Amino acid sequence: MGNYDLGLIVMDVSGWTKAAEEAPRSGSDPQQSIRSLLDHSQFTGYFRCVECNAAGAWEFTTVFFGLELLGYVLRANFEEEELNSGYMIGRIELHNGMSPRWATQGEEGFFRAVEERARQQFALEQIWQLVS
């Protein structure tokens, strides 16, 4: 466990709205509702686990982080103030349509794409050698 810099926090308001609308119907507990809101948030901070070098599937150690994030969005919305540099409303989407929750998940997606491209290139070279 450790503390990590989350970087820019990007909040997908449409996802938050959907999660908030579904919470009362599902009868979920408040902590599950906050986790659901966090599922519609993205973080640009680049970090890996110091223990295992994992790049994602992170969990927050306290529900208060989600409440703080929700409070900030509501305050900014009602007061019509500029969001500070630590928060942004929107959604991060990469050139290939992937929308990673963590920056390191985007990196791993790029690595997989490069590996796949290399396999395809190798196969094309083998075919080219057969026909030439």
Secondary structure, 3 states (H helix, E strand, C coil): CCCCCCCCEEECHHHHHHHHHHHHHHCCCHHHHHHHHHCCEEECCCCCCCCCCCCCCCCCCCCHHHHHHHHHHHHHHHHCCCCCCCEEECCCCCCCCCCCCEHHHHHHHHHHHHHHHHHHHHHHHHHHHHHC
